[in-house]
Amino acid sequence: MKNLSYFFVFLFFASCTSNTIFKEPEDLIPRDTMTLLLGDMMIASSAKFIQNKNEQKKVNYMAFIYDKYKIDSLRFQNSNLYYTSKIDLYEEMITDVKKNLEDKKDFYNKISSRKDSIRRDSIKKVGKKLKKLDSIRKEEKILDPNLEEFQIKI
């Protein structure tokens, strides 16, 4: 019985060896393309529950991503499996994706703040014009029966 338990312990440790690096698939997506693809997929998956221009929600944008990079889901799955087996390489790719997404976020925040400042400036200009128009009263011509001439009332 003791020998049997040693055998199972040995078998357990022998089965735990790391043999998770897969062969490179024939149609492997290049690393730089895969990085861009992962970034677009993150954007698409986060946009799934946001209402689009047609007021639709829960739209699956992954098909658009596959069309953009001219790949299919099987090719992506094989490439992703290969890259995930190489943890250091995949971690670098995810770090690059995160950096690219932060750069895009900063870029669009700058554009948004410019548009907001232009909008605020135009509202201020219109507000100043309205104040100027409000401060100028229309001249009213009134006929005074005593003077028999027009007086201008301001």
PAPATOR-813025 format. One record per atom (N, C-alpha, C): residue number from 0; residue in one letter; atom name; x, y, z. Coordinates in steps of 0.02 Angstrom, whole numbers, plus 32768, in hexadecimal, padded with zeros to 4 digits. Example, Ala and Ser with C-alpha at 12.3 -4.5 7.8 and 13.67 -1.06 7.14 Angstrom:
REC  num  residu  atome     x     y     z
REC    0       A      N  8294  7EE4  8186
REC    0       A     CA  8267  7F1F  8186
REC    0       A      C  8294  7F5B  8186
REC    1       S      N  8282  7F90  8162
REC    1       S     CA  82AC  7FCB  8165
REC    1       S      C  8285  8002  818A
***
This chain:
REC  num  residu  atome     x     y     z
REC    0       M      N  8029  7FC5  8000
REC    0       M     CA  8000  8000  8000
REC    0       M      C  802B  803F  8000
REC    1       K      N  8063  803B  8027
REC    1       K     CA  808F  8074  802A
REC    1       K      C  80B0  8081  7FE6
REC    2       N      N  80C3  804B  7FC4
REC    2       N     CA  80E1  8052  7F82
REC    2       N      C  80AF  806E  7F50
REC    3       L      N  8071  805C  7F57
REC    3       L     CA  803D  8075  7F2A
REC    3       L      C  8033  80C1  7F34
REC    4       S      N  8034  80D8  7F72
REC    4       S     CA  802D  8120  7F7E
REC    4       S      C  806A  8145  7F63
REC    5       Y      N  80A7  8129  7F69
REC    5       Y     CA  80E2  814A  7F4C
REC    5       Y      C  80DC  814D  7F00
REC    6       F      N  80C0  8119  7EE3
REC    6       F     CA  80B7  8118  7E9B
REC    6       F      C  8087  814F  7E84
REC    7       F      N  8050  8158  7EA8
REC    7       F     CA  8020  818D  7E96
REC    7       F      C  803D  81D3  7EA0
REC    8       V      N  8064  81DC  7ED5
REC    8       V     CA  8084  821C  7EE0
REC    8       V      C  80B6  822B  7EA8
REC    9       F      N  80DD  81F9  7E96
REC    9       F     CA  810D  8201  7E5F
REC    9       F      C  80E8  820F  7E1D
REC   10       L      N  80B2  81EB  7E11
REC   10       L     CA  808B  81F6  7DD5
REC   10       L      C  806D  823C  7DD4
REC   11       F      N  8057  8254  7E0D
REC   11       F     CA  803B  8298  7E12
REC   11       F      C  8070  82CC  7E01
REC   12       F      N  80AC  82C7  7E1E
REC   12       F     CA  80E0  82F7  7E10
REC   12       F      C  80FA  82F2  7DC8
REC   13       A      N  80FA  82B7  7DAD
REC   13       A     CA  8110  82AE  7D67
REC   13       A      C  80DE  82CD  7D37
REC   14       S      N  809E  82CB  7D49
REC   14       S     CA  806B  82E6  7D1C
REC   14       S      C  8068  8333  7D21
REC   15       C      N  8087  8350  7D52
REC   15       C     CA  8084  8398  7D5B
REC   15       C      C  80BB  83BD  7D36
REC   16       T      N  80E1  839C  7D0D
REC   16       T     CA  8116  83BF  7CE9
REC   16       T      C  80F8  83EF  7CB8
REC   17       S      N  811A  8426  7CAD
REC   17       S     CA  8101  845A  7C80
REC   17       S      C  8112  8447  7C38
REC   18       N      N  80E1  8433  7C15
REC   18       N     CA  80E9  8422  7BCF
REC   18       N      C  80B3  8447  7BA7
REC   19       T      N  80AC  8488  7BB3
REC   19       T     CA  8075  84AE  7B97
REC   19       T      C  8088  84D8  7B5B
REC   20       I      N  80C6  84D4  7B44
REC   20       I     CA  80DA  84FB  7B09
REC   20       I      C  80C7  84D3  7ACC
REC   21       F      N  809C  84F1  7AA3
REC   21       F     CA  8081  84CF  7A69
REC   21       F      C  80AD  84DF  7A2C
REC   22       K      N  80A5  84B5  79F8
REC   22       K     CA  80C9  84C2  79BA
REC   22       K      C  80AB  8500  7999
REC   23       E      N  80D5  8524  7976
REC   23       E     CA  80BF  855F  7953
REC   23       E      C  8091  854B  7919
REC   24       P      N  8054  8567  7917
REC   24       P     CA  8026  8554  78E1
REC   24       P      C  8040  856F  789E
REC   25       E      N  802A  854F  7869
REC   25       E     CA  8040  8562  7826
REC   25       E      C  8028  85A8  7814
REC   26       D      N  7FEB  85B9  7829
REC   26       D     CA  7FCF  85FA  7818
REC   26       D      C  7FD0  862A  7854
REC   27       L      N  8009  862C  7876
REC   27       L     CA  8010  8655  78B2
REC   27       L      C  800A  869F  78A0
REC   28       I      N  7FE3  86C3  78C7
REC   28       I     CA  7FDD  870C  78BE
REC   28       I      C  801D  872B  78DA
REC   29       P      N  803D  8758  78B3
REC   29       P     CA  807B  8777  78CD
REC   29       P      C  806E  879E  790D
REC   30       R      N  80A4  87A5  7934
REC   30       R     CA  809E  87C2  7977
REC   30       R      C  8082  8809  7976
REC   31       D      N  809B  8834  7949
REC   31       D     CA  8082  8879  7947
REC   31       D      C  8039  887D  7932
REC   32       T      N  8026  8853  7902
REC   32       T     CA  7FDF  8851  78EE
REC   32       T      C  7FB3  8836  7926
REC   33       M      N  7FCE  8804  7949
REC   33       M     CA  7FA8  87E7  7981
REC   33       M      C  7F9E  881C  79B8
REC   34       T      N  7FD0  8846  79C3
REC   34       T     CA  7FCA  887B  79F5
REC   34       T      C  7F93  88AB  79E2
REC   35       L      N  7F92  88C1  79A3
REC   35       L     CA  7F5D  88EE  798C
REC   35       L      C  7F19  88CC  798F
REC   36       L      N  7F18  888C  797D
REC   36       L     CA  7EDA  8866  797E
REC   36       L      C  7EBE  8860  79C5
REC   37       L      N  7EE8  8852  79F5
REC   37       L     CA  7ED2  884D  7A3B
REC   37       L      C  7EB7  8890  7A54
REC   38       G      N  7ED7  88C7  7A40
REC   38       G     CA  7EBF  8909  7A54
REC   38       G      C  7E7B  8918  7A38
REC   39       D      N  7E71  8909  79F8
REC   39       D     CA  7E30  8914  79D9
REC   39       D      C  7DFB  88E7  79F8
REC   40       M      N  7E0F  88A9  7A0A
REC   40       M     CA  7DDF  887C  7A28
REC   40       M      C  7DCB  8893  7A6E
REC   41       M      N  7DF8  88B1  7A92
REC   41       M     CA  7DE7  88CC  7AD4
REC   41       M      C  7DB6  8906  7ACD
REC   42       I      N  7DC1  8931  7A9C
REC   42       I     CA  7D93  8968  7A8F
REC   42       I      C  7D4E  894D  7A7B
REC   43       A      N  7D4F  891B  7A4E
REC   43       A     CA  7D0F  88FF  7A36
REC   43       A      C  7CE9  88DD  7A6E
REC   44       S      N  7D0C  88BA  7A99
REC   44       S     CA  7CE9  8897  7ACF
REC   44       S      C  7CCE  88C8  7B03
REC   45       S      N  7CF0  8900  7B0D
REC   45       S     CA  7CD7  8931  7B3D
REC   45       S      C  7C9F  895B  7B1F
REC   46       A      N  7C9C  895F  7ADD
REC   46       A     CA  7C67  8987  7ABC
REC   46       A      C  7C28  895F  7AB2
REC   47       K      N  7C28  8921  7AC6
REC   47       K     CA  7BEE  88F5  7ABA
REC   47       K      C  7BAF  890F  7ADD
REC   48       F      N  7BB6  892B  7B18
REC   48       F     CA  7B7C  8940  7B3F
REC   48       F      C  7B70  898B  7B3C
REC   49       I      N  7B93  89AD  7B0F
REC   49       I     CA  7B89  89F5  7B05
REC   49       I      C  7B59  89FF  7ACB
REC   50       Q      N  7B2D  8A2E  7AD2
REC   50       Q     CA  7AFC  8A3B  7A9E
REC   50       Q      C  7B1E  8A5D  7A63
REC   51       N      N  7B15  8A43  7A26
REC   51       N     CA  7B33  8A60  79EB
REC   51       N      C  7B06  8A95  79CC
REC   52       K      N  7B19  8AAE  7991
REC   52       K     CA  7AF2  8AE3  7971
REC   52       K      C  7AAB  8ACD  7960
REC   53       N      N  7AA2  8A8D  7952
REC   53       N     CA  7A60  8A73  7942
REC   53       N      C  7A39  8A5F  797F
REC   54       E      N  7A51  8A74  79BA
REC   54       E     CA  7A32  8A66  79FA
REC   54       E      C  7A2A  8A1B  7A07
REC   55       Q      N  7A5D  89F5  79F3
REC   55       Q     CA  7A5E  89AE  79FF
REC   55       Q      C  7A92  899D  7A34
REC   56       K      N  7A83  896B  7A5C
REC   56       K     CA  7AB3  8951  7A8D
REC   56       K      C  7ABF  8908  7A7F
REC   57       K      N  7AF1  88ED  7AA0
REC   57       K     CA  7B03  88A6  7A9A
REC   57       K      C  7B12  8892  7A52
REC   58       V      N  7B37  88BC  7A2F
REC   58       V     CA  7B4D  88AD  79EC
REC   58       V      C  7B92  888C  79F0
REC   59       N      N  7B9B  8854  79CE
REC   59       N     CA  7BDB  8831  79CF
REC   59       N      C  7C07  884E  7997
REC   60       Y      N  7C3B  8872  79AA
REC   60       Y     CA  7C67  8892  797B
REC   60       Y      C  7CA2  8867  7966
REC   61       M      N  7CA8  882A  7981
REC   61       M     CA  7CE2  8800  7972
REC   61       M      C  7CE5  87EE  7927
REC   62       A      N  7CAD  87E6  7908
REC   62       A     CA  7CAD  87D6  78C0
REC   62       A      C  7CCD  880E  7898
REC   63       F      N  7CC1  884C  78AD
REC   63       F     CA  7CE0  8885  788C
REC   63       F      C  7D2C  8884  7895
REC   64       I      N  7D43  8870  78D0
REC   64       I     CA  7D8A  886C  78DD
REC   64       I      C  7DAA  8836  78B2
REC   65       Y      N  7D8A  87FC  78AD
REC   65       Y     CA  7DA4  87C7  7884
REC   65       Y      C  7DA8  87DC  783A
REC   66       D      N  7D75  8801  7824
REC   66       D     CA  7D75  881A  77DF
REC   66       D      C  7DAC  884D  77D4
REC   67       K      N  7DB7  8877  7805
REC   67       K     CA  7DEA  88AB  77FF
REC   67       K      C  7E2F  888D  77F6
REC   68       Y      N  7E3E  8859  781B
REC   68       Y     CA  7E80  8839  7817
REC   68       Y      C  7E81  87FD  77E7
REC   69       K      N  7E4A  87F0  77C6
REC   69       K     CA  7E44  87BA  7795
REC   69       K      C  7E5A  8777  77B2
REC   70       I      N  7E3E  8767  77EC
REC   70       I     CA  7E4B  8727  780C
REC   70       I      C  7E08  8708  781F
REC   71       D      N  7E0A  86CA  7834
REC   71       D     CA  7DCE  86AA  784F
REC   71       D      C  7DDA  8699  7898
REC   72       S      N  7DA5  8684  78B9
REC   72       S     CA  7DAA  8679  7901
REC   72       S      C  7DD7  863D  7911
REC   73       L      N  7DDB  860C  78E6
REC   73       L     CA  7E06  85D2  78F2
REC   73       L      C  7E50  85E7  78EF
REC   74       R      N  7E62  8610  78BE
REC   74       R     CA  7EA7  8628  78BA
REC   74       R      C  7EB9  8651  78F7
REC   75       F      N  7E8B  867C  790D
REC   75       F     CA  7E98  86A2  7949
REC   75       F      C  7EA0  8675  7985
REC   76       Q      N  7E75  8643  798B
REC   76       Q     CA  7E77  8616  79C5
REC   76       Q      C  7EB9  85F0  79C6
REC   77       N      N  7ED0  85D7  798D
REC   77       N     CA  7F10  85B3  798A
REC   77       N      C  7F4B  85E0  799C
REC   78       S      N  7F4A  861D  7981
REC   78       S     CA  7F81  864C  798F
REC   78       S      C  7F80  8661  79D8
REC   79       N      N  7F44  866E  79F2
REC   79       N     CA  7F3F  8683  7A38
REC   79       N      C  7F55  864B  7A67
REC   80       L      N  7F44  860E  7A57
REC   80       L     CA  7F5A  85D5  7A80
REC   80       L      C  7FA6  85CF  7A7F
REC   81       Y      N  7FC4  85D9  7A45
REC   81       Y     CA  800D  85D6  7A40
REC   81       Y      C  802E  860E  7A6A
REC   82       Y      N  8014  864B  7A62
REC   82       Y     CA  8032  8684  7A87
REC   82       Y      C  8027  867E  7AD2
REC   83       T      N  7FEE  8664  7AE7
REC   83       T     CA  7FE2  865C  7B2F
REC   83       T      C  800E  8625  7B4D
REC   84       S      N  8026  85F8  7B24
REC   84       S     CA  8053  85C5  7B3E
REC   84       S      C  8098  85E3  7B4C
REC   85       K      N  80A8  861A  7B2C
REC   85       K     CA  80E7  863E  7B3A
REC   85       K      C  80D5  867B  7B64
REC   86       I      N  80D5  8671  7BA4
REC   86       I     CA  80BB  86A3  7BD3
REC   86       I      C  80E1  86E5  7BCF
REC   87       D      N  8123  86E3  7BCB
REC   87       D     CA  814A  8721  7BC9
REC   87       D      C  8139  874A  7B8B
REC   88       L      N  8134  8729  7B52
REC   88       L     CA  8124  874C  7B14
REC   88       L      C  80DD  8768  7B17
REC   89       Y      N  80AF  8741  7B31
REC   89       Y     CA  8069  8757  7B35
REC   89       Y      C  8063  8792  7B66
REC   90       E      N  8089  8791  7B9C
REC   90       E     CA  8087  87C8  7BCB
REC   90       E      C  80A0  8808  7BAB
REC   91       E      N  80D5  8804  7B82
REC   91       E     CA  80ED  883F  7B5E
REC   91       E      C  80B8  8859  7B2E
REC   92       M      N  8096  882B  7B0D
REC   92       M     CA  8062  883F  7ADE
REC   92       M      C  8029  8863  7B02
REC   93       I      N  8014  8848  7B3B
REC   93       I     CA  7FDE  8867  7B61
REC   93       I      C  7FF3  88AC  7B7B
REC   94       T      N  8033  88B2  7B8F
REC   94       T     CA  804D  88F2  7BA6
REC   94       T      C  804B  8925  7B6D
REC   95       D      N  805E  890F  7B30
REC   95       D     CA  805B  893B  7AF6
REC   95       D      C  8013  894F  7AE6
REC   96       V      N  7FE5  8920  7AEC
REC   96       V     CA  7F9F  892E  7AE0
REC   96       V      C  7F86  8963  7B11
REC   97       K      N  7F97  8959  7B50
REC   97       K     CA  7F82  8988  7B84
REC   97       K      C  7F9E  89CE  7B77
REC   98       K      N  7FDD  89D2  7B63
REC   98       K     CA  7FFD  8A12  7B53
REC   98       K      C  7FDA  8A33  7B18
REC   99       N      N  7FCC  8A0C  7AE4
REC   99       N     CA  7FAA  8A27  7AA9
REC   99       N      C  7F64  8A41  7ABA
REC  100       L      N  7F41  8A1D  7AE4
REC  100       L     CA  7EFD  8A33  7AF8
REC  100       L      C  7F00  8A72  7B22
REC  101       E      N  7F32  8A78  7B4D
REC  101       E     CA  7F39  8AB5  7B75
REC  101       E      C  7F4B  8AF0  7B48
REC  102       D      N  7F76  8AE4  7B15
REC  102       D     CA  7F87  8B1A  7AE6
REC  102       D      C  7F48  8B31  7AC0
REC  103       K      N  7F1F  8B00  7AAA
REC  103       K     CA  7EE1  8B12  7A87
REC  103       K      C  7EB3  8B3A  7AB5
REC  104       K      N  7EAF  8B24  7AF3
REC  104       K     CA  7E83  8B46  7B23
REC  104       K      C  7E9A  8B8E  7B2D
REC  105       D      N  7EDC  8B99  7B35
REC  105       D     CA  7EF6  8BDD  7B3C
REC  105       D      C  7EE8  8C07  7AFF
REC  106       F      N  7EF2  8BE9  7AC4
REC  106       F     CA  7EE6  8C0D  7A85
REC  106       F      C  7E9D  8C24  7A80
REC  107       Y      N  7E6F  8BF7  7A8D
REC  107       Y     CA  7E28  8C09  7A88
REC  107       Y      C  7E11  8C37  7AC0
REC  108       N      N  7E31  8C32  7AFA
REC  108       N     CA  7E21  8C62  7B30
REC  108       N      C  7E37  8CA8  7B1C
REC  109       K      N  7E71  8CAF  7AFB
REC  109       K     CA  7E88  8CF0  7AE5
REC  109       K      C  7E59  8D0D  7AB1
REC  110       I      N  7E44  8CE4  7A82
REC  110       I     CA  7E15  8CFB  7A4F
REC  110       I      C  7DD3  8D11  7A6F
REC  111       S      N  7DBB  8CE9  7A9F
REC  111       S     CA  7D7D  8CFA  7AC1
REC  111       S      C  7D83  8D3B  7AE8
REC  112       S      N  7DBC  8D45  7B0A
REC  112       S     CA  7DC4  8D83  7B2F
REC  112       S      C  7DC9  8DC0  7B00
REC  113       R      N  7DE8  8DB7  7AC6
REC  113       R     CA  7DEA  8DED  7A95
REC  113       R      C  7DA4  8DFF  7A7C
REC  114       K      N  7D7D  8DCC  7A6C
REC  114       K     CA  7D39  8DD9  7A55
REC  114       K      C  7D10  8DFB  7A8C
REC  115       D      N  7D19  8DE5  7ACA
REC  115       D     CA  7CF5  8E04  7B01
REC  115       D      C  7D09  8E4D  7B0B
REC  116       S      N  7D4B  8E5B  7B04
REC  116       S     CA  7D61  8EA0  7B0D
REC  116       S      C  7D48  8ECC  7AD4
REC  117       I      N  7D46  8EB2  7A98
REC  117       I     CA  7D2B  8ED8  7A5F
REC  117       I      C  7CE1  8EE5  7A6A
REC  118       R      N  7CBD  8EB2  7A82
REC  118       R     CA  7C76  8EB9  7A8F
REC  118       R      C  7C6A  8EED  7AC6
REC  119       R      N  7C93  8EEB  7AFB
REC  119       R     CA  7C8B  8F1C  7B32
REC  119       R      C  7C9A  8F62  7B19
REC  120       D      N  7CCE  8F6A  7AEF
REC  120       D     CA  7CDF  8FAC  7AD5
REC  120       D      C  7CA7  8FC7  7AAA
REC  121       S      N  7C89  8F9D  7A80
REC  121       S     CA  7C53  8FB4  7A55
REC  121       S      C  7C16  8FC6  7A7F
REC  122       I      N  7C09  8FA2  7AB4
REC  122       I     CA  7BD0  8FB2  7AE0
REC  122       I      C  7BDD  8FF4  7B03
REC  123       K      N  7C1B  9001  7B18
REC  123       K     CA  7C2B  9041  7B37
REC  123       K      C  7C21  907A  7B06
REC  124       K      N  7C37  9071  7AC7
REC  124       K     CA  7C2E  90A5  7A95
REC  124       K      C  7BE5  90B5  7A89
REC  125       V      N  7BBD  9081  7A84
REC  125       V     CA  7B75  908B  7A7A
REC  125       V      C  7B57  90AD  7AB7
REC  126       G      N  7B6D  9099  7AF2
REC  126       G     CA  7B54  90B8  7B30
REC  126       G      C  7B65  9102  7B33
REC  127       K      N  7BA2  9114  7B1E
REC  127       K     CA  7BB5  915B  7B1D
REC  127       K      C  7B8B  9182  7AEC
REC  128       K      N  7B7E  9165  7AB2
REC  128       K     CA  7B54  9187  7A80
REC  128       K      C  7B0D  9191  7A9B
REC  129       L      N  7AF3  915E  7ABD
REC  129       L     CA  7AB0  9164  7AD9
REC  129       L      C  7AAD  919A  7B0F
REC  130       K      N  7AE1  919E  7B38
REC  130       K     CA  7AE2  91D2  7B6B
REC  130       K      C  7AE5  9217  7B4B
REC  131       K      N  7B0C  921C  7B16
REC  131       K     CA  7B11  925C  7AF3
REC  131       K      C  7ACE  9270  7AD5
REC  132       L      N  7AAB  923F  7AB8
REC  132       L     CA  7A6A  924D  7A9B
REC  132       L      C  7A37  925E  7AD1
REC  133       D      N  7A3C  923E  7B0B
REC  133       D     CA  7A0E  924C  7B41
REC  133       D      C  7A1A  9292  7B5E
REC  134       S      N  7A58  92A7  7B5E
REC  134       S     CA  7A68  92E8  7B7C
REC  134       S      C  7A53  9322  7B4F
REC  135       I      N  7A4E  9316  7B10
REC  135       I     CA  7A38  934A  7AE2
REC  135       I      C  79EC  9347  7ADE
REC  136       R      N  79CE  937A  7AF4
REC  136       R     CA  7985  937B  7AF2
REC  136       R      C  796E  939B  7AB1
REC  137       K      N  7937  9383  7A9C
REC  137       K     CA  791C  93A0  7A5F
REC  137       K      C  7905  93E7  7A6D
REC  138       E      N  7915  9412  7A3D
REC  138       E     CA  78FF  9457  7A45
REC  138       E      C  78B4  945A  7A35
REC  139       E      N  7893  947B  7A60
REC  139       E     CA  784B  9482  7A56
REC  139       E      C  783B  94CB  7A48
REC  140       K      N  7817  94D4  7A15
REC  140       K     CA  7802  9518  7A04
REC  140       K      C  77BC  9523  7A20
REC  141       I      N  77B5  9555  7A48
REC  141       I     CA  7775  9563  7A68
REC  141       I      C  7760  95AA  7A56
REC  142       L      N  7723  95B2  7A45
REC  142       L     CA  7708  95F4  7A35
REC  142       L      C  76ED  9613  7A75
REC  143       D      N  770D  964B  7A89
REC  143       D     CA  76F6  966E  7AC4
REC  143       D      C  76C3  96A2  7AAD
REC  144       P      N  7686  969E  7AC8
REC  144       P     CA  7653  96CC  7AB0
REC  144       P      C  7663  9715  7AC2
REC  145       N      N  7689  9721  7AF6
REC  145       N     CA  7699  9765  7B09
REC  145       N      C  76CD  9783  7ADB
REC  146       L      N  76FE  975E  7AC7
REC  146       L     CA  7735  9778  7AA0
REC  146       L      C  7728  9772  7A55
REC  147       E      N  76FC  9748  7A42
REC  147       E     CA  76EB  973B  79FE
REC  147       E      C  7728  972A  79D4
REC  148       E      N  7755  9706  79F1
REC  148       E     CA  778F  96ED  79CC
REC  148       E      C  77A2  96A8  79E9
REC  149       F      N  77CB  9687  79C6
REC  149       F     CA  77E0  9645  79DD
REC  149       F      C  7817  964A  7A10
REC  150       Q      N  780F  9623  7A43
REC  150       Q     CA  7845  961D  7A74
REC  150       Q      C  7861  95D6  7A70
REC  151       I      N  78A0  95D1  7A7A
REC  151       I     CA  78BF  958F  7A79
REC  151       I      C  78C9  9579  7AC1
REC  152       K      N  78AC  9542  7AD1
REC  152       K     CA  78B2  9528  7B14
REC  152       K      C  78E3  94ED  7B12
REC  153       I      N  7913  94F1  7B3D
REC  153       I     CA  7947  94BC  7B3F
REC  153       I      C  793F  9496  7B7F
***
